[in-house]
Amino acid sequence: MKKIEGKTPKETGVIKTWSRACTITPEMIGFTFGVHNGKDFIDVLISDEKVGHKLGEFSPTRKFARHGGKMQKDLEQASRQKEIDAAKSGN
């Protein structure tokens, strides 16, 4: 709250914070916060719908690789081959 007191969203830019547990208040609307996820700062633009939530909810800490395995790999390879064939036939 100290960082946004008496300032406008345009003049502050991105406000970096490590406080993921901070509750979003109506005074924060319009500001952009750089919320730390353990590695990077994820930009979060505060809007009306986010009031009452925590900053950490909008900055995921885990990266989803994907589901799958051999079957998923075969499906992706088949779809890539179809795209290549379609591109060749279009030329």
Gaussian input, Z-matrix of N, CA and C with variables (Angstrom, degrees):
# hf/3-21g

backbone

0 1
 N
 C     1     B1
 C     2     B2     1     A1
 N     3     B3     2     A2     1     D1
 C     4     B4     3     A3     2     D2
 C     5     B5     4     A4     3     D3
 N     6     B6     5     A5     4     D4
 C     7     B7     6     A6     5     D5
 C     8     B8     7     A7     6     D6
 N     9     B9     8     A8     7     D7
 C    10    B10     9     A9     8     D8
 C    11    B11    10    A10     9     D9
 N    12    B12    11    A11    10    D10
 C    13    B13    12    A12    11    D11
 C    14    B14    13    A13    12    D12
 N    15    B15    14    A14    13    D13
 C    16    B16    15    A15    14    D14
 C    17    B17    16    A16    15    D15
 N    18    B18    17    A17    16    D16
 C    19    B19    18    A18    17    D17
 C    20    B20    19    A19    18    D18
 N    21    B21    20    A20    19    D19
 C    22    B22    21    A21    20    D20
 C    23    B23    22    A22    21    D21
 N    24    B24    23    A23    22    D22
 C    25    B25    24    A24    23    D23
 C    26    B26    25    A25    24    D24
 N    27    B27    26    A26    25    D25
 C    28    B28    27    A27    26    D26
 C    29    B29    28    A28    27    D27
 N    30    B30    29    A29    28    D28
 C    31    B31    30    A30    29    D29
 C    32    B32    31    A31    30    D30
 N    33    B33    32    A32    31    D31
 C    34    B34    33    A33    32    D32
 C    35    B35    34    A34    33    D33
 N    36    B36    35    A35    34    D34
 C    37    B37    36    A36    35    D35
 C    38    B38    37    A37    36    D36
 N    39    B39    38    A38    37    D37
 C    40    B40    39    A39    38    D38
 C    41    B41    40    A40    39    D39
 N    42    B42    41    A41    40    D40
 C    43    B43    42    A42    41    D41
 C    44    B44    43    A43    42    D42
 N    45    B45    44    A44    43    D43
 C    46    B46    45    A45    44    D44
 C    47    B47    46    A46    45    D45
 N    48    B48    47    A47    46    D46
 C    49    B49    48    A48    47    D47
 C    50    B50    49    A49    48    D48
 N    51    B51    50    A50    49    D49
 C    52    B52    51    A51    50    D50
 C    53    B53    52    A52    51    D51
 N    54    B54    53    A53    52    D52
 C    55    B55    54    A54    53    D53
 C    56    B56    55    A55    54    D54
 N    57    B57    56    A56    55    D55
 C    58    B58    57    A57    56    D56
 C    59    B59    58    A58    57    D57
 N    60    B60    59    A59    58    D58
 C    61    B61    60    A60    59    D59
 C    62    B62    61    A61    60    D60
 N    63    B63    62    A62    61    D61
 C    64    B64    63    A63    62    D62
 C    65    B65    64    A64    63    D63
 N    66    B66    65    A65    64    D64
 C    67    B67    66    A66    65    D65
 C    68    B68    67    A67    66    D66
 N    69    B69    68    A68    67    D67
 C    70    B70    69    A69    68    D68
 C    71    B71    70    A70    69    D69
 N    72    B72    71    A71    70    D70
 C    73    B73    72    A72    71    D71
 C    74    B74    73    A73    72    D72
 N    75    B75    74    A74    73    D73
 C    76    B76    75    A75    74    D74
 C    77    B77    76    A76    75    D75
 N    78    B78    77    A77    76    D76
 C    79    B79    78    A78    77    D77
 C    80    B80    79    A79    78    D78
 N    81    B81    80    A80    79    D79
 C    82    B82    81    A81    80    D80
 C    83    B83    82    A82    81    D81
 N    84    B84    83    A83    82    D82
 C    85    B85    84    A84    83    D83
 C    86    B86    85    A85    84    D84
 N    87    B87    86    A86    85    D85
 C    88    B88    87    A87    86    D86
 C    89    B89    88    A88    87    D87
 N    90    B90    89    A89    88    D88
 C    91    B91    90    A90    89    D89
 C    92    B92    91    A91    90    D90
 N    93    B93    92    A92    91    D91
 C    94    B94    93    A93    92    D92
 C    95    B95    94    A94    93    D93
 N    96    B96    95    A95    94    D94
 C    97    B97    96    A96    95    D95
 C    98    B98    97    A97    96    D96
 N    99    B99    98    A98    97    D97
 C   100   B100    99    A99    98    D98
 C   101   B101   100   A100    99    D99
 N   102   B102   101   A101   100   D100
 C   103   B103   102   A102   101   D101
 C   104   B104   103   A103   102   D102
 N   105   B105   104   A104   103   D103
 C   106   B106   105   A105   104   D104
 C   107   B107   106   A106   105   D105
 N   108   B108   107   A107   106   D106
 C   109   B109   108   A108   107   D107
 C   110   B110   109   A109   108   D108
 N   111   B111   110   A110   109   D109
 C   112   B112   111   A111   110   D110
 C   113   B113   112   A112   111   D111
 N   114   B114   113   A113   112   D112
 C   115   B115   114   A114   113   D113
 C   116   B116   115   A115   114   D114
 N   117   B117   116   A116   115   D115
 C   118   B118   117   A117   116   D116
 C   119   B119   118   A118   117   D117
 N   120   B120   119   A119   118   D118
 C   121   B121   120   A120   119   D119
 C   122   B122   121   A121   120   D120
 N   123   B123   122   A122   121   D121
 C   124   B124   123   A123   122   D122
 C   125   B125   124   A124   123   D123
 N   126   B126   125   A125   124   D124
 C   127   B127   126   A126   125   D125
 C   128   B128   127   A127   126   D126
 N   129   B129   128   A128   127   D127
 C   130   B130   129   A129   128   D128
 C   131   B131   130   A130   129   D129
 N   132   B132   131   A131   130   D130
 C   133   B133   132   A132   131   D131
 C   134   B134   133   A133   132   D132
 N   135   B135   134   A134   133   D133
 C   136   B136   135   A135   134   D134
 C   137   B137   136   A136   135   D135
 N   138   B138   137   A137   136   D136
 C   139   B139   138   A138   137   D137
 C   140   B140   139   A139   138   D138
 N   141   B141   140   A140   139   D139
 C   142   B142   141   A141   140   D140
 C   143   B143   142   A142   141   D141
 N   144   B144   143   A143   142   D142
 C   145   B145   144   A144   143   D143
 C   146   B146   145   A145   144   D144
 N   147   B147   146   A146   145   D145
 C   148   B148   147   A147   146   D146
 C   149   B149   148   A148   147   D147
 N   150   B150   149   A149   148   D148
 C   151   B151   150   A150   149   D149
 C   152   B152   151   A151   150   D150
 N   153   B153   152   A152   151   D151
 C   154   B154   153   A153   152   D152
 C   155   B155   154   A154   153   D153
 N   156   B156   155   A155   154   D154
 C   157   B157   156   A156   155   D155
 C   158   B158   157   A157   156   D156
 N   159   B159   158   A158   157   D157
 C   160   B160   159   A159   158   D158
 C   161   B161   160   A160   159   D159
 N   162   B162   161   A161   160   D160
 C   163   B163   162   A162   161   D161
 C   164   B164   163   A163   162   D162
 N   165   B165   164   A164   163   D163
 C   166   B166   165   A165   164   D164
 C   167   B167   166   A166   165   D165
 N   168   B168   167   A167   166   D166
 C   169   B169   168   A168   167   D167
 C   170   B170   169   A169   168   D168
 N   171   B171   170   A170   169   D169
 C   172   B172   171   A171   170   D170
 C   173   B173   172   A172   171   D171
 N   174   B174   173   A173   172   D172
 C   175   B175   174   A174   173   D173
 C   176   B176   175   A175   174   D174
 N   177   B177   176   A176   175   D175
 C   178   B178   177   A177   176   D176
 C   179   B179   178   A178   177   D177
 N   180   B180   179   A179   178   D178
 C   181   B181   180   A180   179   D179
 C   182   B182   181   A181   180   D180
 N   183   B183   182   A182   181   D181
 C   184   B184   183   A183   182   D182
 C   185   B185   184   A184   183   D183
 N   186   B186   185   A185   184   D184
 C   187   B187   186   A186   185   D185
 C   188   B188   187   A187   186   D186
 N   189   B189   188   A188   187   D187
 C   190   B190   189   A189   188   D188
 C   191   B191   190   A190   189   D189
 N   192   B192   191   A191   190   D190
 C   193   B193   192   A192   191   D191
 C   194   B194   193   A193   192   D192
 N   195   B195   194   A194   193   D193
 C   196   B196   195   A195   194   D194
 C   197   B197   196   A196   195   D195
 N   198   B198   197   A197   196   D196
 C   199   B199   198   A198   197   D197
 C   200   B200   199   A199   198   D198
 N   201   B201   200   A200   199   D199
 C   202   B202   201   A201   200   D200
 C   203   B203   202   A202   201   D201
 N   204   B204   203   A203   202   D202
 C   205   B205   204   A204   203   D203
 C   206   B206   205   A205   204   D204
 N   207   B207   206   A206   205   D205
 C   208   B208   207   A207   206   D206
 C   209   B209   208   A208   207   D207
 N   210   B210   209   A209   208   D208
 C   211   B211   210   A210   209   D209
 C   212   B212   211   A211   210   D210
 N   213   B213   212   A212   211   D211
 C   214   B214   213   A213   212   D212
 C   215   B215   214   A214   213   D213
 N   216   B216   215   A215   214   D214
 C   217   B217   216   A216   215   D215
 C   218   B218   217   A217   216   D216
 N   219   B219   218   A218   217   D217
 C   220   B220   219   A219   218   D218
 C   221   B221   220   A220   219   D219
 N   222   B222   221   A221   220   D220
 C   223   B223   222   A222   221   D221
 C   224   B224   223   A223   222   D222
 N   225   B225   224   A224   223   D223
 C   226   B226   225   A225   224   D224
 C   227   B227   226   A226   225   D225
 N   228   B228   227   A227   226   D226
 C   229   B229   228   A228   227   D227
 C   230   B230   229   A229   228   D228
 N   231   B231   230   A230   229   D229
 C   232   B232   231   A231   230   D230
 C   233   B233   232   A232   231   D231
 N   234   B234   233   A233   232   D232
 C   235   B235   234   A234   233   D233
 C   236   B236   235   A235   234   D234
 N   237   B237   236   A236   235   D235
 C   238   B238   237   A237   236   D236
 C   239   B239   238   A238   237   D237
 N   240   B240   239   A239   238   D238
 C   241   B241   240   A240   239   D239
 C   242   B242   241   A241   240   D240
 N   243   B243   242   A242   241   D241
 C   244   B244   243   A243   242   D242
 C   245   B245   244   A244   243   D243
 N   246   B246   245   A245   244   D244
 C   247   B247   246   A246   245   D245
 C   248   B248   247   A247   246   D246
 N   249   B249   248   A248   247   D247
 C   250   B250   249   A249   248   D248
 C   251   B251   250   A250   249   D249
 N   252   B252   251   A251   250   D250
 C   253   B253   252   A252   251   D251
 C   254   B254   253   A253   252   D252
 N   255   B255   254   A254   253   D253
 C   256   B256   255   A255   254   D254
 C   257   B257   256   A256   255   D255
 N   258   B258   257   A257   256   D256
 C   259   B259   258   A258   257   D257
 C   260   B260   259   A259   258   D258
 N   261   B261   260   A260   259   D259
 C   262   B262   261   A261   260   D260
 C   263   B263   262   A262   261   D261
 N   264   B264   263   A263   262   D262
 C   265   B265   264   A264   263   D263
 C   266   B266   265   A265   264   D264
 N   267   B267   266   A266   265   D265
 C   268   B268   267   A267   266   D266
 C   269   B269   268   A268   267   D267
 N   270   B270   269   A269   268   D268
 C   271   B271   270   A270   269   D269
 C   272   B272   271   A271   270   D270

   B1=1.4512
   B2=1.5269
   B3=1.3414
   B4=1.4650
   B5=1.5237
   B6=1.3117
   B7=1.4617
   B8=1.5185
   B9=1.3468
   B10=1.4672
   B11=1.5208
   B12=1.3261
   B13=1.4562
   B14=1.5273
   B15=1.3322
   B16=1.4577
   B17=1.5119
   B18=1.3255
   B19=1.4665
   B20=1.5164
   B21=1.3238
   B22=1.4563
   B23=1.5243
   B24=1.3271
   B25=1.4763
   B26=1.5245
   B27=1.3364
   B28=1.4668
   B29=1.5209
   B30=1.3089
   B31=1.4734
   B32=1.5276
   B33=1.3367
   B34=1.4646
   B35=1.5185
   B36=1.3081
   B37=1.4583
   B38=1.5172
   B39=1.3413
   B40=1.4635
   B41=1.5250
   B42=1.3213
   B43=1.4636
   B44=1.5237
   B45=1.3241
   B46=1.4636
   B47=1.5264
   B48=1.3252
   B49=1.4592
   B50=1.5198
   B51=1.3020
   B52=1.4632
   B53=1.5291
   B54=1.3217
   B55=1.4532
   B56=1.5261
   B57=1.3240
   B58=1.4575
   B59=1.5276
   B60=1.3316
   B61=1.4641
   B62=1.5306
   B63=1.3058
   B64=1.4618
   B65=1.5357
   B66=1.3311
   B67=1.4589
   B68=1.5209
   B69=1.3349
   B70=1.4606
   B71=1.5232
   B72=1.3263
   B73=1.4619
   B74=1.5278
   B75=1.3296
   B76=1.4684
   B77=1.5344
   B78=1.3405
   B79=1.4692
   B80=1.5276
   B81=1.3241
   B82=1.4642
   B83=1.5262
   B84=1.3323
   B85=1.4612
   B86=1.5260
   B87=1.3293
   B88=1.4587
   B89=1.5149
   B90=1.3224
   B91=1.4562
   B92=1.5319
   B93=1.3231
   B94=1.4558
   B95=1.5183
   B96=1.3362
   B97=1.4557
   B98=1.5167
   B99=1.3163
   B100=1.4550
   B101=1.5136
   B102=1.3219
   B103=1.4580
   B104=1.5337
   B105=1.3162
   B106=1.4636
   B107=1.5205
   B108=1.3349
   B109=1.4625
   B110=1.5275
   B111=1.3139
   B112=1.4504
   B113=1.5092
   B114=1.3270
   B115=1.4604
   B116=1.5199
   B117=1.3243
   B118=1.4676
   B119=1.5221
   B120=1.3238
   B121=1.4544
   B122=1.5222
   B123=1.3194
   B124=1.4574
   B125=1.5222
   B126=1.3503
   B127=1.4594
   B128=1.5287
   B129=1.3412
   B130=1.4600
   B131=1.5271
   B132=1.3371
   B133=1.4647
   B134=1.5173
   B135=1.3090
   B136=1.4573
   B137=1.5269
   B138=1.3393
   B139=1.4669
   B140=1.5317
   B141=1.3239
   B142=1.4693
   B143=1.5254
   B144=1.3252
   B145=1.4590
   B146=1.5248
   B147=1.3309
   B148=1.4671
   B149=1.5299
   B150=1.3254
   B151=1.4657
   B152=1.5315
   B153=1.3169
   B154=1.4561
   B155=1.5175
   B156=1.3237
   B157=1.4557
   B158=1.5259
   B159=1.3150
   B160=1.4631
   B161=1.5244
   B162=1.3288
   B163=1.4617
   B164=1.5256
   B165=1.3153
   B166=1.4539
   B167=1.5185
   B168=1.3313
   B169=1.4620
   B170=1.5208
   B171=1.3203
   B172=1.4570
   B173=1.5194
   B174=1.3282
   B175=1.4559
   B176=1.5284
   B177=1.3431
   B178=1.4633
   B179=1.5263
   B180=1.3241
   B181=1.4581
   B182=1.5190
   B183=1.3047
   B184=1.4605
   B185=1.5226
   B186=1.3139
   B187=1.4557
   B188=1.5208
   B189=1.3288
   B190=1.4557
   B191=1.5187
   B192=1.3172
   B193=1.4565
   B194=1.5202
   B195=1.3043
   B196=1.4574
   B197=1.5099
   B198=1.3117
   B199=1.4492
   B200=1.5184
   B201=1.2746
   B202=1.4484
   B203=1.4988
   B204=1.2705
   B205=1.4451
   B206=1.5103
   B207=1.2991
   B208=1.4623
   B209=1.5274
   B210=1.3181
   B211=1.4600
   B212=1.5343
   B213=1.3204
   B214=1.4647
   B215=1.5246
   B216=1.3180
   B217=1.4624
   B218=1.5283
   B219=1.3355
   B220=1.4606
   B221=1.5228
   B222=1.3345
   B223=1.4656
   B224=1.5221
   B225=1.3299
   B226=1.4635
   B227=1.5163
   B228=1.3071
   B229=1.4582
   B230=1.5336
   B231=1.3253
   B232=1.4578
   B233=1.5290
   B234=1.3258
   B235=1.4663
   B236=1.5250
   B237=1.3417
   B238=1.4686
   B239=1.5233
   B240=1.3262
   B241=1.4598
   B242=1.5231
   B243=1.3409
   B244=1.4566
   B245=1.5246
   B246=1.3313
   B247=1.4628
   B248=1.5175
   B249=1.3127
   B250=1.4736
   B251=1.5270
   B252=1.3384
   B253=1.4666
   B254=1.5282
   B255=1.3254
   B256=1.4658
   B257=1.5218
   B258=1.3260
   B259=1.4641
   B260=1.5296
   B261=1.3359
   B262=1.4661
   B263=1.5221
   B264=1.3238
   B265=1.4582
   B266=1.5346
   B267=1.3099
   B268=1.4746
   B269=1.5166
   B270=1.3276
   B271=1.4766
   B272=1.4559
   A1=110.68
   A2=116.97
   A3=119.64
   A4=111.11
   A5=116.85
   A6=120.99
   A7=112.99
   A8=118.66
   A9=119.89
   A10=112.86
   A11=118.79
   A12=121.85
   A13=111.15
   A14=116.38
   A15=121.83
   A16=114.50
   A17=118.86
   A18=121.92
   A19=109.92
   A20=115.43
   A21=120.98
   A22=109.03
   A23=116.79
   A24=119.16
   A25=113.87
   A26=117.38
   A27=119.73
   A28=112.10
   A29=117.96
   A30=120.20
   A31=113.43
   A32=118.38
   A33=119.39
   A34=113.38
   A35=118.97
   A36=120.82
   A37=109.77
   A38=116.71
   A39=121.18
   A40=108.82
   A41=116.29
   A42=122.07
   A43=107.86
   A44=117.24
   A45=120.98
   A46=109.84
   A47=115.48
   A48=120.29
   A49=110.88
   A50=114.93
   A51=122.23
   A52=109.64
   A53=116.96
   A54=122.29
   A55=110.37
   A56=115.97
   A57=121.54
   A58=111.51
   A59=117.55
   A60=122.21
   A61=112.62
   A62=117.78
   A63=122.58
   A64=110.01
   A65=116.88
   A66=121.89
   A67=109.38
   A68=116.22
   A69=121.74
   A70=108.81
   A71=116.44
   A72=122.84
   A73=110.11
   A74=118.43
   A75=120.78
   A76=113.74
   A77=117.72
   A78=120.14
   A79=111.94
   A80=117.64
   A81=122.26
   A82=113.49
   A83=118.21
   A84=121.39
   A85=110.26
   A86=115.37
   A87=122.26
   A88=113.55
   A89=118.43
   A90=121.51
   A91=110.09
   A92=115.64
   A93=121.68
   A94=108.06
   A95=115.54
   A96=121.28
   A97=109.31
   A98=116.88
   A99=122.54
   A100=107.02
   A101=117.78
   A102=122.55
   A103=108.77
   A104=116.74
   A105=121.94
   A106=110.26
   A107=116.59
   A108=120.16
   A109=112.11
   A110=117.60
   A111=121.85
   A112=111.71
   A113=116.91
   A114=121.51
   A115=111.07
   A116=116.65
   A117=122.98
   A118=110.13
   A119=114.52
   A120=121.24
   A121=107.75
   A122=116.97
   A123=123.07
   A124=107.85
   A125=116.86
   A126=121.16
   A127=110.26
   A128=115.34
   A129=121.89
   A130=107.31
   A131=116.61
   A132=121.88
   A133=107.59
   A134=117.42
   A135=122.36
   A136=110.04
   A137=115.61
   A138=121.38
   A139=108.73
   A140=115.86
   A141=121.66
   A142=112.32
   A143=117.50
   A144=121.54
   A145=112.38
   A146=117.69
   A147=121.15
   A148=113.31
   A149=118.02
   A150=121.36
   A151=109.28
   A152=115.90
   A153=121.84
   A154=113.53
   A155=117.55
   A156=121.95
   A157=109.11
   A158=116.52
   A159=122.57
   A160=109.05
   A161=117.65
   A162=121.32
   A163=111.56
   A164=117.46
   A165=121.64
   A166=114.57
   A167=117.39
   A168=120.40
   A169=112.03
   A170=117.61
   A171=121.92
   A172=112.48
   A173=116.90
   A174=122.39
   A175=108.54
   A176=117.41
   A177=119.77
   A178=112.32
   A179=116.00
   A180=121.13
   A181=112.62
   A182=117.69
   A183=120.51
   A184=110.07
   A185=115.23
   A186=121.08
   A187=108.86
   A188=117.12
   A189=121.58
   A190=108.34
   A191=117.40
   A192=121.43
   A193=108.40
   A194=118.58
   A195=124.68
   A196=108.96
   A197=115.46
   A198=120.99
   A199=107.12
   A200=116.13
   A201=117.15
   A202=112.90
   A203=114.95
   A204=122.98
   A205=106.40
   A206=117.17
   A207=121.26
   A208=111.86
   A209=117.33
   A210=120.52
   A211=111.15
   A212=117.03
   A213=121.15
   A214=110.73
   A215=117.03
   A216=122.05
   A217=110.20
   A218=117.29
   A219=121.48
   A220=111.11
   A221=117.52
   A222=121.15
   A223=111.52
   A224=116.87
   A225=120.58
   A226=111.21
   A227=116.61
   A228=120.56
   A229=110.01
   A230=117.63
   A231=121.77
   A232=110.67
   A233=117.92
   A234=120.32
   A235=111.07
   A236=117.43
   A237=120.35
   A238=110.70
   A239=116.85
   A240=120.45
   A241=110.93
   A242=117.20
   A243=120.84
   A244=110.73
   A245=117.41
   A246=121.13
   A247=111.04
   A248=116.67
   A249=121.30
   A250=109.85
   A251=116.73
   A252=120.70
   A253=111.38
   A254=116.56
   A255=120.58
   A256=110.65
   A257=117.36
   A258=121.44
   A259=110.79
   A260=116.87
   A261=121.06
   A262=111.12
   A263=117.21
   A264=120.42
   A265=111.19
   A266=116.53
   A267=120.88
   A268=112.61
   A269=118.00
   A270=121.24
   A271=110.68
   D1=-31.84
   D2=-179.91
   D3=-63.84
   D4=-33.86
   D5=-175.99
   D6=-72.60
   D7=-23.60
   D8=-178.08
   D9=-106.79
   D10=-4.19
   D11=-177.82
   D12=-62.10
   D13=122.70
   D14=175.79
   D15=72.22
   D16=16.91
   D17=-179.48
   D18=-120.90
   D19=161.62
   D20=176.02
   D21=-105.66
   D22=156.04
   D23=-179.24
   D24=-59.66
   D25=-31.22
   D26=-177.28
   D27=-70.66
   D28=-36.27
   D29=-175.22
   D30=-82.70
   D31=-18.23
   D32=-176.17
   D33=-89.22
   D34=-31.60
   D35=-175.71
   D36=74.54
   D37=-142.56
   D38=179.70
   D39=-90.13
   D40=127.92
   D41=179.10
   D42=-99.32
   D43=112.83
   D44=-179.10
   D45=-77.36
   D46=137.41
   D47=178.44
   D48=-147.28
   D49=146.42
   D50=174.80
   D51=-104.34
   D52=-2.25
   D53=-175.57
   D54=-85.84
   D55=84.65
   D56=-179.48
   D57=-72.81
   D58=-22.59
   D59=-177.21
   D60=-84.66
   D61=-1.58
   D62=-178.07
   D63=-67.73
   D64=128.77
   D65=177.92
   D66=-80.11
   D67=136.60
   D68=-179.87
   D69=-78.09
   D70=125.86
   D71=-179.64
   D72=-108.76
   D73=163.74
   D74=179.54
   D75=-60.39
   D76=-25.33
   D77=179.01
   D78=-67.67
   D79=-19.68
   D80=-176.37
   D81=-85.61
   D82=-7.92
   D83=-175.93
   D84=-59.95
   D85=131.75
   D86=178.90
   D87=97.19
   D88=-19.90
   D89=179.76
   D90=-82.41
   D91=154.92
   D92=175.26
   D93=-112.11
   D94=125.13
   D95=179.76
   D96=-110.12
   D97=137.84
   D98=171.77
   D99=-93.86
   D100=100.03
   D101=-174.99
   D102=-92.42
   D103=125.69
   D104=-177.17
   D105=-74.57
   D106=133.38
   D107=179.52
   D108=-109.81
   D109=12.19
   D110=-178.74
   D111=107.33
   D112=-21.12
   D113=179.85
   D114=-132.23
   D115=-49.02
   D116=-176.25
   D117=-125.47
   D118=173.50
   D119=172.10
   D120=-103.62
   D121=122.53
   D122=179.04
   D123=-98.59
   D124=124.40
   D125=-179.69
   D126=-72.52
   D127=128.77
   D128=179.69
   D129=-126.73
   D130=114.94
   D131=176.04
   D132=-87.26
   D133=122.68
   D134=-175.96
   D135=-82.42
   D136=126.64
   D137=177.69
   D138=-126.02
   D139=177.72
   D140=-177.33
   D141=-58.55
   D142=-38.17
   D143=-175.41
   D144=-68.10
   D145=-21.74
   D146=-175.27
   D147=-89.23
   D148=-7.07
   D149=-179.14
   D150=-63.93
   D151=132.11
   D152=-178.95
   D153=97.65
   D154=-15.21
   D155=177.99
   D156=-90.32
   D157=175.87
   D158=177.69
   D159=-99.10
   D160=150.06
   D161=179.26
   D162=-60.57
   D163=-36.32
   D164=-177.34
   D165=-64.93
   D166=-19.72
   D167=179.72
   D168=-66.83
   D169=-22.04
   D170=-174.97
   D171=-105.73
   D172=10.93
   D173=178.43
   D174=-133.91
   D175=88.00
   D176=-175.89
   D177=-62.92
   D178=142.41
   D179=-177.71
   D180=-96.78
   D181=-14.21
   D182=-178.69
   D183=-117.59
   D184=142.35
   D185=179.80
   D186=-98.28
   D187=123.45
   D188=179.55
   D189=-81.40
   D190=118.79
   D191=178.37
   D192=-76.90
   D193=-72.78
   D194=171.84
   D195=169.08
   D196=161.19
   D197=173.25
   D198=-86.08
   D199=167.74
   D200=173.70
   D201=138.84
   D202=-134.92
   D203=-173.45
   D204=137.55
   D205=-147.30
   D206=-177.95
   D207=-63.87
   D208=-43.19
   D209=-178.49
   D210=-62.96
   D211=-44.86
   D212=179.41
   D213=-63.94
   D214=-39.06
   D215=179.64
   D216=-63.06
   D217=-41.72
   D218=178.78
   D219=-64.65
   D220=-40.61
   D221=178.69
   D222=-63.86
   D223=-42.94
   D224=179.44
   D225=-66.07
   D226=-39.13
   D227=179.62
   D228=-65.59
   D229=-40.05
   D230=178.57
   D231=-64.67
   D232=-40.72
   D233=179.77
   D234=-67.69
   D235=-37.55
   D236=176.20
   D237=-63.87
   D238=-39.95
   D239=179.65
   D240=-64.30
   D241=-38.91
   D242=177.55
   D243=-62.64
   D244=-40.68
   D245=178.55
   D246=-63.73
   D247=-41.40
   D248=179.94
   D249=-65.10
   D250=-44.11
   D251=178.84
   D252=-63.25
   D253=-40.43
   D254=179.29
   D255=-65.46
   D256=-38.24
   D257=179.24
   D258=-67.42
   D259=-38.33
   D260=179.54
   D261=-68.31
   D262=-39.34
   D263=-178.60
   D264=-73.71
   D265=-24.82
   D266=179.91
   D267=-76.17
   D268=-22.90
   D269=-178.80
   D270=-82.63

